[in-house]
Amino acid sequence: MTIAHRVADNPRLKQLIHYLLIPKGQARPRWWVSWFVNPFIHKKGKGARICRSARLDVLPFRKFELADHATIEDFCVINNGVGDVTIGPSSRVGISSVVIGPVRIGTQVIIAQHVVISGLNHSYESLDKPIRLQPPTSRCVVIEDECWIGANAVITAGVRIGKHSVVAAGSIVTKDVPPYSVVGGNPARLLKAYNPESQSWEKVRPQPVS
């Protein structure tokens, strides 16, 4: 049995380790974790950049990976507390954006300002507990290569954004987006799609993203 399994099977030990890593009721790890543990565990690629005011709520027991020449801009928040976060080569997370795992971002992705991407949800069904105290659920968000996510967009848990697609500014994306398409609105609807026969981007009658 691995150490990780031993910890998972021992609630008291798990609670103690959690306390040592994170102050009670907080998401940000303790300073010693950020300074002396995370830099030796999490991969940061050649030429990758994390701006000084970015907030990394990153813990050592889940993956956080920033590939070559990727950038996390100022005032961003990255959180891997409930799921891995990986950001691919030459991708950029724009100013004041929030990425909450599990999230997988591909290569050459543009994420504009004030975007929220979250693989996390909260249970709410029980009326005997505040929602804050109910267990979280998670489903991975995948943003494939070469996508552009416009400012103030929200991408919810479990969504996959297909390759070379565009999410218009201010959109709320709750369902998968096909590759080579443009979506927008609340909820996001298909607006354009690339037609390989005409080799052009063509408007489509607005329809819900499937």
PAMIGU-999104 format. One record per atom (N, C-alpha, C): residue number from 0; residue in three letters; atom name; x, y, z. Coordinates in steps of 0.1 Angstrom, whole numbers. Example, Ala and Ser with C-alpha at 12.3 -4.5 7.8 and 13.67 -1.06 7.14 Angstrom:
BEGIN
{0,'Ala','N',{132,-57,78}} {0,'Ala','CA',{123,-45,78}} {0,'Ala','C',{132,-33,78}} {1,'Ser','N',{128,-22,71}} {1,'Ser','CA',{137,-11,71}} {1,'Ser','C',{129,0,79}} 
! end
This chain:
BEGIN
{0,'Met','N',{9,-12,0}} {0,'Met','CA',{0,0,0}} {0,'Met','C',{9,13,0}} {1,'Thr','N',{6,22,-9}} {1,'Thr','CA',{14,34,-10}} {1,'Thr','C',{11,44,2}} {2,'Ile','N',{19,54,4}} {2,'Ile','CA',{17,64,14}} {2,'Ile','C',{4,71,12}} {3,'Ala','N',{1,74,-1}} {3,'Ala','CA',{-11,81,-5}} {3,'Ala','C',{-23,73,-1}} {4,'His','N',{-23,60,-3}} {4,'His','CA',{-34,52,1}} {4,'His','C',{-36,51,16}} {5,'Arg','N',{-24,50,23}} {5,'Arg','CA',{-25,50,38}} {5,'Arg','C',{-31,63,43}} {6,'Val','N',{-28,74,37}} {6,'Val','CA',{-33,87,42}} {6,'Val','C',{-48,87,39}} {7,'Ala','N',{-52,83,27}} {7,'Ala','CA',{-66,83,23}} {7,'Ala','C',{-75,74,31}} {8,'Asp','N',{-69,63,36}} {8,'Asp','CA',{-77,53,44}} {8,'Asp','C',{-77,57,59}} {9,'Asn','N',{-70,67,63}} {9,'Asn','CA',{-69,71,77}} {9,'Asn','C',{-74,85,79}} {10,'Pro','N',{-87,87,82}} {10,'Pro','CA',{-93,100,83}} {10,'Pro','C',{-85,110,92}} {11,'Arg','N',{-81,105,104}} {11,'Arg','CA',{-73,114,113}} {11,'Arg','C',{-60,119,107}} {12,'Leu','N',{-53,110,101}} {12,'Leu','CA',{-40,113,94}} {12,'Leu','C',{-43,123,83}} {13,'Lys','N',{-53,120,75}} {13,'Lys','CA',{-57,129,64}} {13,'Lys','C',{-60,143,69}} {14,'Gln','N',{-68,144,80}} {14,'Gln','CA',{-71,157,85}} {14,'Gln','C',{-59,164,90}} {15,'Leu','N',{-50,157,96}} {15,'Leu','CA',{-37,163,101}} {15,'Leu','C',{-29,169,90}} {16,'Ile','N',{-27,161,80}} {16,'Ile','CA',{-19,165,68}} {16,'Ile','C',{-25,177,61}} {17,'His','N',{-39,177,60}} {17,'His','CA',{-46,188,54}} {17,'His','C',{-44,201,62}} {18,'Tyr','N',{-44,199,76}} {18,'Tyr','CA',{-42,211,85}} {18,'Tyr','C',{-28,216,83}} {19,'Leu','N',{-18,207,81}} {19,'Leu','CA',{-4,212,80}} {19,'Leu','C',{-2,219,67}} {20,'Leu','N',{-10,215,56}} {20,'Leu','CA',{-8,221,43}} {20,'Leu','C',{-16,234,41}} {21,'Ile','N',{-28,235,47}} {21,'Ile','CA',{-37,246,45}} {21,'Ile','C',{-44,250,58}} {22,'Pro','N',{-44,263,61}} {22,'Pro','CA',{-51,268,73}} {22,'Pro','C',{-66,265,72}} {23,'Lys','N',{-72,262,83}} {23,'Lys','CA',{-86,258,83}} {23,'Lys','C',{-95,268,77}} {24,'Gly','N',{-104,264,68}} {24,'Gly','CA',{-113,272,62}} {24,'Gly','C',{-108,281,50}} {25,'Gln','N',{-95,278,46}} {25,'Gln','CA',{-89,286,36}} {25,'Gln','C',{-86,277,24}} {26,'Ala','N',{-83,283,12}} {26,'Ala','CA',{-79,276,0}} {26,'Ala','C',{-64,277,-3}} {27,'Arg','N',{-58,288,2}} {27,'Arg','CA',{-44,290,-1}} {27,'Arg','C',{-35,282,8}} {28,'Pro','N',{-25,275,3}} {28,'Pro','CA',{-16,267,11}} {28,'Pro','C',{-8,276,20}} {29,'Arg','N',{-2,270,31}} {29,'Arg','CA',{7,277,40}} {29,'Arg','C',{19,281,32}} {30,'Trp','N',{25,292,37}} {30,'Trp','CA',{37,298,30}} {30,'Trp','C',{48,288,28}} {31,'Trp','N',{50,279,38}} {31,'Trp','CA',{62,270,36}} {31,'Trp','C',{59,260,25}} {32,'Val','N',{46,257,22}} {32,'Val','CA',{43,248,11}} {32,'Val','C',{46,255,-2}} {33,'Ser','N',{42,267,-3}} {33,'Ser','CA',{44,275,-16}} {33,'Ser','C',{59,277,-18}} {34,'Trp','N',{67,279,-7}} {34,'Trp','CA',{81,283,-9}} {34,'Trp','C',{90,270,-10}} {35,'Phe','N',{87,260,-2}} {35,'Phe','CA',{97,249,-1}} {35,'Phe','C',{92,236,-6}} {36,'Val','N',{80,234,-10}} {36,'Val','CA',{75,221,-15}} {36,'Val','C',{71,222,-29}} {37,'Asn','N',{61,231,-32}} {37,'Asn','CA',{56,232,-46}} {37,'Asn','C',{67,234,-57}} {38,'Pro','N',{77,243,-55}} {38,'Pro','CA',{87,244,-66}} {38,'Pro','C',{94,232,-69}} {39,'Phe','N',{95,222,-60}} {39,'Phe','CA',{102,210,-63}} {39,'Phe','C',{93,198,-68}} {40,'Ile','N',{80,201,-68}} {40,'Ile','CA',{70,190,-72}} {40,'Ile','C',{64,194,-85}} {41,'His','N',{60,206,-87}} {41,'His','CA',{52,210,-99}} {41,'His','C',{61,215,-110}} {42,'Lys','N',{58,211,-122}} {42,'Lys','CA',{66,213,-134}} {42,'Lys','C',{64,227,-139}} {43,'Lys','N',{74,235,-142}} {43,'Lys','CA',{74,248,-148}} {43,'Lys','C',{83,247,-160}} {44,'Gly','N',{78,249,-172}} {44,'Gly','CA',{86,247,-184}} {44,'Gly','C',{95,258,-187}} {45,'Lys','N',{104,256,-197}} {45,'Lys','CA',{113,266,-202}} {45,'Lys','C',{106,278,-207}} {46,'Gly','N',{110,290,-202}} {46,'Gly','CA',{104,302,-206}} {46,'Gly','C',{90,305,-201}} {47,'Ala','N',{85,296,-192}} {47,'Ala','CA',{71,298,-186}} {47,'Ala','C',{72,310,-176}} {48,'Arg','N',{61,317,-175}} {48,'Arg','CA',{61,329,-166}} {48,'Arg','C',{48,329,-158}} {49,'Ile','N',{50,331,-145}} {49,'Ile','CA',{39,334,-136}} {49,'Ile','C',{41,348,-130}} {50,'Cys','N',{33,357,-133}} {50,'Cys','CA',{34,371,-129}} {50,'Cys','C',{33,372,-114}} {51,'Arg','N',{40,382,-108}} {51,'Arg','CA',{42,383,-94}} {51,'Arg','C',{29,384,-86}} {52,'Ser','N',{18,390,-91}} {52,'Ser','CA',{6,392,-83}} {52,'Ser','C',{-4,380,-85}} {53,'Ala','N',{0,370,-93}} {53,'Ala','CA',{-9,359,-95}} {53,'Ala','C',{-9,351,-82}} {54,'Arg','N',{-21,346,-79}} {54,'Arg','CA',{-23,338,-67}} {54,'Arg','C',{-24,323,-70}} {55,'Leu','N',{-14,315,-65}} {55,'Leu','CA',{-14,301,-67}} {55,'Leu','C',{-19,293,-55}} {56,'Asp','N',{-32,289,-55}} {56,'Asp','CA',{-37,281,-45}} {56,'Asp','C',{-34,266,-49}} {57,'Val','N',{-21,263,-49}} {57,'Val','CA',{-17,250,-55}} {57,'Val','C',{-11,241,-44}} {58,'Leu','N',{-15,229,-44}} {58,'Leu','CA',{-11,219,-33}} {58,'Leu','C',{-3,208,-39}} {59,'Pro','N',{6,202,-31}} {59,'Pro','CA',{15,192,-37}} {59,'Pro','C',{8,179,-40}} {60,'Phe','N',{-3,176,-35}} {60,'Phe','CA',{-9,162,-37}} {60,'Phe','C',{-17,162,-50}} {61,'Arg','N',{-18,173,-58}} {61,'Arg','CA',{-24,172,-71}} {61,'Arg','C',{-15,179,-81}} {62,'Lys','N',{-17,176,-94}} {62,'Lys','CA',{-8,181,-104}} {62,'Lys','C',{-11,196,-107}} {63,'Phe','N',{0,204,-109}} {63,'Phe','CA',{-1,217,-115}} {63,'Phe','C',{11,217,-124}} {64,'Glu','N',{9,220,-137}} {64,'Glu','CA',{19,220,-147}} {64,'Glu','C',{18,231,-156}} {65,'Leu','N',{28,239,-158}} {65,'Leu','CA',{29,250,-167}} {65,'Leu','C',{40,247,-177}} {66,'Ala','N',{35,245,-190}} {66,'Ala','CA',{44,241,-200}} {66,'Ala','C',{53,252,-206}} {67,'Asp','N',{62,249,-215}} {67,'Asp','CA',{71,258,-220}} {67,'Asp','C',{64,270,-226}} {68,'His','N',{69,282,-222}} {68,'His','CA',{65,295,-228}} {68,'His','C',{50,298,-225}} {69,'Ala','N',{44,291,-215}} {69,'Ala','CA',{31,295,-211}} {69,'Ala','C',{32,306,-201}} {70,'Thr','N',{21,314,-199}} {70,'Thr','CA',{21,326,-191}} {70,'Thr','C',{8,326,-182}} {71,'Ile','N',{10,329,-169}} {71,'Ile','CA',{-2,332,-161}} {71,'Ile','C',{0,347,-157}} {72,'Glu','N',{-10,355,-161}} {72,'Glu','CA',{-9,370,-160}} {72,'Glu','C',{-12,374,-146}} {73,'Asp','N',{-10,387,-143}} {73,'Asp','CA',{-13,393,-130}} {73,'Asp','C',{-27,391,-125}} {74,'Phe','N',{-28,389,-112}} {74,'Phe','CA',{-41,389,-105}} {74,'Phe','C',{-49,376,-108}} {75,'Cys','N',{-43,366,-115}} {75,'Cys','CA',{-50,354,-117}} {75,'Cys','C',{-50,345,-105}} {76,'Val','N',{-60,336,-104}} {76,'Val','CA',{-60,326,-93}} {76,'Val','C',{-61,312,-100}} {77,'Ile','N',{-51,304,-96}} {77,'Ile','CA',{-51,290,-100}} {77,'Ile','C',{-52,281,-88}} {78,'Asn','N',{-62,272,-89}} {78,'Asn','CA',{-65,263,-77}} {78,'Asn','C',{-66,249,-82}} {79,'Asn','N',{-57,240,-76}} {79,'Asn','CA',{-58,226,-79}} {79,'Asn','C',{-62,217,-67}} {80,'Gly','N',{-70,223,-58}} {80,'Gly','CA',{-74,217,-46}} {80,'Gly','C',{-82,204,-48}} {81,'Val','N',{-91,204,-58}} {81,'Val','CA',{-99,193,-61}} {81,'Val','C',{-96,186,-74}} {82,'Gly','N',{-87,191,-82}} {82,'Gly','CA',{-84,185,-94}} {82,'Gly','C',{-71,191,-101}} {83,'Asp','N',{-64,183,-109}} {83,'Asp','CA',{-52,188,-116}} {83,'Asp','C',{-55,200,-125}} {84,'Val','N',{-45,208,-126}} {84,'Val','CA',{-45,219,-136}} {84,'Val','C',{-32,218,-144}} {85,'Thr','N',{-34,217,-157}} {85,'Thr','CA',{-23,217,-167}} {85,'Thr','C',{-25,227,-177}} {86,'Ile','N',{-15,235,-180}} {86,'Ile','CA',{-16,245,-190}} {86,'Ile','C',{-5,243,-200}} {87,'Gly','N',{-9,241,-213}} {87,'Gly','CA',{0,237,-224}} {87,'Gly','C',{9,247,-229}} {88,'Pro','N',{18,243,-238}} {88,'Pro','CA',{29,252,-243}} {88,'Pro','C',{23,264,-250}} {89,'Ser','N',{29,276,-247}} {89,'Ser','CA',{26,289,-253}} {89,'Ser','C',{12,293,-251}} {90,'Ser','N',{5,288,-241}} {90,'Ser','CA',{-8,293,-237}} {90,'Ser','C',{-7,304,-227}} {91,'Arg','N',{-18,312,-227}} {91,'Arg','CA',{-18,324,-218}} {91,'Arg','C',{-31,325,-211}} {92,'Val','N',{-30,326,-197}} {92,'Val','CA',{-41,329,-189}} {92,'Val','C',{-42,344,-186}} {93,'Gly','N',{-52,351,-191}} {93,'Gly','CA',{-52,365,-190}} {93,'Gly','C',{-55,371,-177}} {94,'Ile','N',{-53,384,-176}} {94,'Ile','CA',{-53,392,-163}} {94,'Ile','C',{-66,389,-156}} {95,'Ser','N',{-65,386,-143}} {95,'Ser','CA',{-76,384,-133}} {95,'Ser','C',{-85,372,-137}} {96,'Ser','N',{-80,363,-144}} {96,'Ser','CA',{-88,351,-147}} {96,'Ser','C',{-87,340,-136}} {97,'Val','N',{-96,331,-135}} {97,'Val','CA',{-97,321,-124}} {97,'Val','C',{-97,308,-131}} {98,'Val','N',{-88,299,-127}} {98,'Val','CA',{-88,285,-132}} {98,'Val','C',{-89,276,-120}} {99,'Ile','N',{-100,268,-118}} {99,'Ile','CA',{-101,259,-107}} {99,'Ile','C',{-102,245,-113}} {100,'Gly','N',{-93,236,-109}} {100,'Gly','CA',{-93,223,-114}} {100,'Gly','C',{-104,214,-110}} {101,'Pro','N',{-106,203,-117}} {101,'Pro','CA',{-97,198,-128}} {101,'Pro','C',{-99,205,-141}} {102,'Val','N',{-88,210,-147}} {102,'Val','CA',{-88,217,-159}} {102,'Val','C',{-76,213,-167}} {103,'Arg','N',{-78,211,-180}} {103,'Arg','CA',{-66,208,-189}} {103,'Arg','C',{-67,217,-201}} {104,'Ile','N',{-57,226,-202}} {104,'Ile','CA',{-56,236,-213}} {104,'Ile','C',{-45,232,-223}} {105,'Gly','N',{-49,232,-236}} {105,'Gly','CA',{-39,227,-246}} {105,'Gly','C',{-29,237,-250}} {106,'Thr','N',{-24,236,-262}} {106,'Thr','CA',{-13,244,-267}} {106,'Thr','C',{-18,256,-275}} {107,'Gln','N',{-11,267,-273}} {107,'Gln','CA',{-14,280,-281}} {107,'Gln','C',{-28,284,-278}} {108,'Val','N',{-33,283,-265}} {108,'Val','CA',{-46,288,-261}} {108,'Val','C',{-45,302,-256}} {109,'Ile','N',{-55,311,-261}} {109,'Ile','CA',{-56,324,-256}} {109,'Ile','C',{-68,325,-246}} {110,'Ile','N',{-65,328,-234}} {110,'Ile','CA',{-76,331,-224}} {110,'Ile','C',{-75,346,-220}} {111,'Ala','N',{-86,353,-224}} {111,'Ala','CA',{-86,367,-222}} {111,'Ala','C',{-88,371,-207}} {112,'Gln','N',{-92,383,-204}} {112,'Gln','CA',{-93,389,-191}} {112,'Gln','C',{-106,384,-184}} {113,'His','N',{-105,382,-171}} {113,'His','CA',{-116,380,-162}} {113,'His','C',{-124,368,-166}} {114,'Val','N',{-118,357,-171}} {114,'Val','CA',{-124,345,-175}} {114,'Val','C',{-124,336,-163}} {115,'Val','N',{-135,328,-161}} {115,'Val','CA',{-136,318,-150}} {115,'Val','C',{-138,305,-157}} {116,'Ile','N',{-129,296,-153}} {116,'Ile','CA',{-129,282,-158}} {116,'Ile','C',{-129,273,-146}} {117,'Ser','N',{-139,266,-144}} {117,'Ser','CA',{-140,258,-131}} {117,'Ser','C',{-145,244,-134}} {118,'Gly','N',{-137,234,-129}} {118,'Gly','CA',{-142,220,-129}} {118,'Gly','C',{-149,216,-116}} {119,'Leu','N',{-151,226,-108}} {119,'Leu','CA',{-157,224,-94}} {119,'Leu','C',{-171,228,-93}} {120,'Asn','N',{-179,219,-86}} {120,'Asn','CA',{-192,223,-82}} {120,'Asn','C',{-194,220,-68}} {121,'His','N',{-205,225,-62}} {121,'His','CA',{-208,222,-48}} {121,'His','C',{-221,215,-47}} {122,'Ser','N',{-222,204,-39}} {122,'Ser','CA',{-235,198,-37}} {122,'Ser','C',{-243,207,-29}} {123,'Tyr','N',{-256,206,-31}} {123,'Tyr','CA',{-266,215,-24}} {123,'Tyr','C',{-278,208,-19}} {124,'Glu','N',{-279,195,-23}} {124,'Glu','CA',{-292,188,-21}} {124,'Glu','C',{-297,186,-7}} {125,'Ser','N',{-287,185,3}} {125,'Ser','CA',{-291,183,16}} {125,'Ser','C',{-296,197,22}} {126,'Leu','N',{-307,196,29}} {126,'Leu','CA',{-312,208,36}} {126,'Leu','C',{-307,209,50}} {127,'Asp','N',{-300,199,55}} {127,'Asp','CA',{-296,199,69}} {127,'Asp','C',{-282,205,70}} {128,'Lys','N',{-275,208,59}} {128,'Lys','CA',{-262,214,60}} {128,'Lys','C',{-262,227,50}} {129,'Pro','N',{-254,237,55}} {129,'Pro','CA',{-251,248,45}} {129,'Pro','C',{-244,242,33}} {130,'Ile','N',{-247,249,21}} {130,'Ile','CA',{-240,244,9}} {130,'Ile','C',{-225,244,10}} {131,'Arg','N',{-220,254,18}} {131,'Arg','CA',{-205,255,20}} {131,'Arg','C',{-200,242,26}} {132,'Leu','N',{-207,235,34}} {132,'Leu','CA',{-203,223,41}} {132,'Leu','C',{-206,210,34}} {133,'Gln','N',{-212,211,23}} {133,'Gln','CA',{-215,199,15}} {133,'Gln','C',{-204,195,6}} {134,'Pro','N',{-202,183,3}} {134,'Pro','CA',{-190,178,-4}} {134,'Pro','C',{-190,184,-19}} {135,'Pro','N',{-178,187,-24}} {135,'Pro','CA',{-177,192,-37}} {135,'Pro','C',{-178,181,-47}} {136,'Thr','N',{-182,184,-59}} {136,'Thr','CA',{-181,174,-70}} {136,'Thr','C',{-172,181,-81}} {137,'Ser','N',{-166,172,-90}} {137,'Ser','CA',{-158,178,-100}} {137,'Ser','C',{-159,170,-113}} {138,'Arg','N',{-158,177,-124}} {138,'Arg','CA',{-157,172,-138}} {138,'Arg','C',{-147,180,-146}} {139,'Cys','N',{-138,173,-152}} {139,'Cys','CA',{-127,180,-159}} {139,'Cys','C',{-132,189,-170}} {140,'Val','N',{-126,201,-171}} {140,'Val','CA',{-128,210,-182}} {140,'Val','C',{-116,209,-191}} {141,'Val','N',{-119,207,-204}} {141,'Val','CA',{-108,205,-214}} {141,'Val','C',{-109,216,-225}} {142,'Ile','N',{-98,224,-226}} {142,'Ile','CA',{-98,234,-237}} {142,'Ile','C',{-87,229,-247}} {143,'Glu','N',{-91,225,-258}} {143,'Glu','CA',{-82,219,-268}} {143,'Glu','C',{-73,230,-274}} {144,'Asp','N',{-63,226,-282}} {144,'Asp','CA',{-53,235,-288}} {144,'Asp','C',{-59,246,-296}} {145,'Glu','N',{-53,258,-295}} {145,'Glu','CA',{-55,269,-304}} {145,'Glu','C',{-68,277,-302}} {146,'Cys','N',{-74,275,-291}} {146,'Cys','CA',{-87,281,-288}} {146,'Cys','C',{-85,296,-283}} {147,'Trp','N',{-95,304,-284}} {147,'Trp','CA',{-95,317,-279}} {147,'Trp','C',{-108,319,-271}} {148,'Ile','N',{-106,322,-258}} {148,'Ile','CA',{-117,324,-248}} {148,'Ile','C',{-118,338,-245}} {149,'Gly','N',{-129,345,-249}} {149,'Gly','CA',{-130,359,-248}} {149,'Gly','C',{-132,364,-234}} {150,'Ala','N',{-130,377,-232}} {150,'Ala','CA',{-131,383,-218}} {150,'Ala','C',{-144,380,-211}} {151,'Asn','N',{-144,378,-198}} {151,'Asn','CA',{-156,377,-190}} {151,'Asn','C',{-164,364,-193}} {152,'Ala','N',{-158,355,-200}} {152,'Ala','CA',{-165,342,-203}} {152,'Ala','C',{-165,333,-191}} {153,'Val','N',{-174,324,-189}} {153,'Val','CA',{-175,314,-179}} {153,'Val','C',{-176,300,-185}} {154,'Ile','N',{-167,291,-181}} {154,'Ile','CA',{-168,278,-187}} {154,'Ile','C',{-170,268,-175}} {155,'Thr','N',{-181,261,-175}} {155,'Thr','CA',{-185,253,-164}} {155,'Thr','C',{-179,239,-164}} {156,'Ala','N',{-181,232,-153}} {156,'Ala','CA',{-175,218,-151}} {156,'Ala','C',{-179,209,-162}} {157,'Gly','N',{-170,201,-167}} {157,'Gly','CA',{-173,190,-176}} {157,'Gly','C',{-173,194,-191}} {158,'Val','N',{-171,207,-194}} {158,'Val','CA',{-172,212,-207}} {158,'Val','C',{-159,209,-215}} {159,'Arg','N',{-160,205,-228}} {159,'Arg','CA',{-148,204,-236}} {159,'Arg','C',{-150,215,-248}} {160,'Ile','N',{-140,223,-249}} {160,'Ile','CA',{-139,233,-260}} {160,'Ile','C',{-130,227,-271}} {161,'Gly','N',{-136,224,-283}} {161,'Gly','CA',{-129,218,-294}} {161,'Gly','C',{-118,226,-300}} {162,'Lys','N',{-109,220,-307}} {162,'Lys','CA',{-98,227,-313}} {162,'Lys','C',{-101,239,-321}} {163,'His','N',{-93,250,-320}} {163,'His','CA',{-94,262,-328}} {163,'His','C',{-108,268,-328}} {164,'Ser','N',{-114,267,-316}} {164,'Ser','CA',{-127,273,-315}} {164,'Ser','C',{-126,287,-307}} {165,'Val','N',{-137,295,-308}} {165,'Val','CA',{-137,308,-302}} {165,'Val','C',{-150,308,-293}} {166,'Val','N',{-147,313,-281}} {166,'Val','CA',{-159,316,-272}} {166,'Val','C',{-159,331,-270}} {167,'Ala','N',{-171,337,-275}} {167,'Ala','CA',{-172,351,-275}} {167,'Ala','C',{-172,357,-261}} {168,'Ala','N',{-168,369,-260}} {168,'Ala','CA',{-168,376,-247}} {168,'Ala','C',{-181,376,-240}} {169,'Gly','N',{-181,373,-227}} {169,'Gly','CA',{-193,373,-219}} {169,'Gly','C',{-201,361,-220}} {170,'Ser','N',{-197,351,-226}} {170,'Ser','CA',{-205,338,-228}} {170,'Ser','C',{-204,330,-216}} {171,'Ile','N',{-215,322,-214}} {171,'Ile','CA',{-216,312,-204}} {171,'Ile','C',{-217,298,-211}} {172,'Val','N',{-206,291,-210}} {172,'Val','CA',{-205,278,-217}} {172,'Val','C',{-209,266,-208}} {173,'Thr','N',{-220,259,-210}} {173,'Thr','CA',{-224,248,-202}} {173,'Thr','C',{-224,235,-209}} {174,'Lys','N',{-221,235,-222}} {174,'Lys','CA',{-221,223,-229}} {174,'Lys','C',{-209,223,-239}} {175,'Asp','N',{-205,211,-244}} {175,'Asp','CA',{-193,210,-253}} {175,'Asp','C',{-194,219,-265}} {176,'Val','N',{-183,224,-269}} {176,'Val','CA',{-182,232,-281}} {176,'Val','C',{-175,224,-292}} {177,'Pro','N',{-180,222,-304}} {177,'Pro','CA',{-174,215,-315}} {177,'Pro','C',{-161,221,-319}} {178,'Pro','N',{-151,214,-325}} {178,'Pro','CA',{-139,220,-330}} {178,'Pro','C',{-143,229,-342}} {179,'Tyr','N',{-134,239,-343}} {179,'Tyr','CA',{-135,249,-355}} {179,'Tyr','C',{-149,256,-355}} {180,'Ser','N',{-153,261,-344}} {180,'Ser','CA',{-166,268,-343}} {180,'Ser','C',{-165,280,-334}} {181,'Val','N',{-175,289,-335}} {181,'Val','CA',{-176,301,-327}} {181,'Val','C',{-189,300,-320}} {182,'Val','N',{-188,302,-306}} {182,'Val','CA',{-201,302,-298}} {182,'Val','C',{-201,315,-290}} {183,'Gly','N',{-214,319,-287}} {183,'Gly','CA',{-215,331,-278}} {183,'Gly','C',{-229,331,-272}} {184,'Gly','N',{-230,339,-261}} {184,'Gly','CA',{-243,341,-255}} {184,'Gly','C',{-244,334,-241}} {185,'Asn','N',{-256,335,-235}} {185,'Asn','CA',{-259,329,-222}} {185,'Asn','C',{-273,322,-223}} {186,'Pro','N',{-273,309,-224}} {186,'Pro','CA',{-261,300,-225}} {186,'Pro','C',{-255,301,-239}} {187,'Ala','N',{-243,297,-241}} {187,'Ala','CA',{-236,298,-253}} {187,'Ala','C',{-243,290,-264}} {188,'Arg','N',{-244,296,-276}} {188,'Arg','CA',{-250,290,-288}} {188,'Arg','C',{-240,290,-300}} {189,'Leu','N',{-241,281,-308}} {189,'Leu','CA',{-233,280,-320}} {189,'Leu','C',{-236,291,-330}} {190,'Leu','N',{-226,299,-333}} {190,'Leu','CA',{-228,311,-342}} {190,'Leu','C',{-222,309,-356}} {191,'Lys','N',{-210,303,-356}} {191,'Lys','CA',{-203,301,-368}} {191,'Lys','C',{-196,287,-368}} {192,'Ala','N',{-193,282,-379}} {192,'Ala','CA',{-186,269,-380}} {192,'Ala','C',{-177,270,-393}} {193,'Tyr','N',{-166,263,-393}} {193,'Tyr','CA',{-157,263,-404}} {193,'Tyr','C',{-162,252,-414}} {194,'Asn','N',{-164,255,-426}} {194,'Asn','CA',{-168,246,-437}} {194,'Asn','C',{-156,242,-445}} {195,'Pro','N',{-151,230,-444}} {195,'Pro','CA',{-139,226,-451}} {195,'Pro','C',{-141,225,-466}} {196,'Glu','N',{-154,224,-471}} {196,'Glu','CA',{-156,224,-485}} {196,'Glu','C',{-154,238,-491}} {197,'Ser','N',{-160,248,-485}} {197,'Ser','CA',{-158,261,-490}} {197,'Ser','C',{-146,268,-484}} {198,'Gln','N',{-140,262,-474}} {198,'Gln','CA',{-128,267,-468}} {198,'Gln','C',{-130,281,-462}} {199,'Ser','N',{-142,282,-456}} {199,'Ser','CA',{-146,295,-450}} {199,'Ser','C',{-154,293,-437}} {200,'Trp','N',{-154,304,-429}} {200,'Trp','CA',{-162,304,-417}} {200,'Trp','C',{-176,309,-420}} {201,'Glu','N',{-186,301,-418}} {201,'Glu','CA',{-199,304,-422}} {201,'Glu','C',{-209,305,-410}} {202,'Lys','N',{-217,316,-411}} {202,'Lys','CA',{-227,317,-400}} {202,'Lys','C',{-237,306,-401}} {203,'Val','N',{-242,302,-389}} {203,'Val','CA',{-252,292,-388}} {203,'Val','C',{-264,298,-380}} {204,'Arg','N',{-275,292,-382}} {204,'Arg','CA',{-287,297,-374}} {204,'Arg','C',{-284,293,-360}} {205,'Pro','N',{-285,304,-351}} {205,'Pro','CA',{-282,301,-337}} {205,'Pro','C',{-289,289,-331}} {206,'Gln','N',{-281,281,-325}} {206,'Gln','CA',{-287,268,-319}} {206,'Gln','C',{-279,265,-307}} {207,'Pro','N',{-285,258,-297}} {207,'Pro','CA',{-278,255,-285}} {207,'Pro','C',{-266,246,-288}} {208,'Val','N',{-255,248,-280}} {208,'Val','CA',{-244,239,-282}} {208,'Val','C',{-248,225,-276}} {209,'Ser','N',{-245,215,-284}} {209,'Ser','CA',{-249,201,-280}} {209,'Ser','C',{-240,195,-269}} 
! end
